Amino acid sequence: MALYPLGAGAAAVNVFFASLIFSWIGGPVTSTGWSIGLGCLIGAPATWYFARHIRHLMDVADAGEEEQTGA
């Protein structure tokens, strides 16, 4: 839960920049409100996946540490 504001903010920025890229081919540019709203929706699963990945990396690092110490 602590990472959600960061994930939602990053997703909102990415949504806005993606809309700017799509505007080159005639797409609409999203407003700030829409970007934040979509970022909040996309941010939840993205943050959950990121936190799960970090937890996995921590578990792998702990397992490697146990192998080195012989525990």
HELIX and SHEET records of a PDB file:
HELIX    1   1 TYR A    4  SER A   23  1                                  20    
HELIX    2   2 THR A   32  THR A   69  1                                  38    
END                                                                             
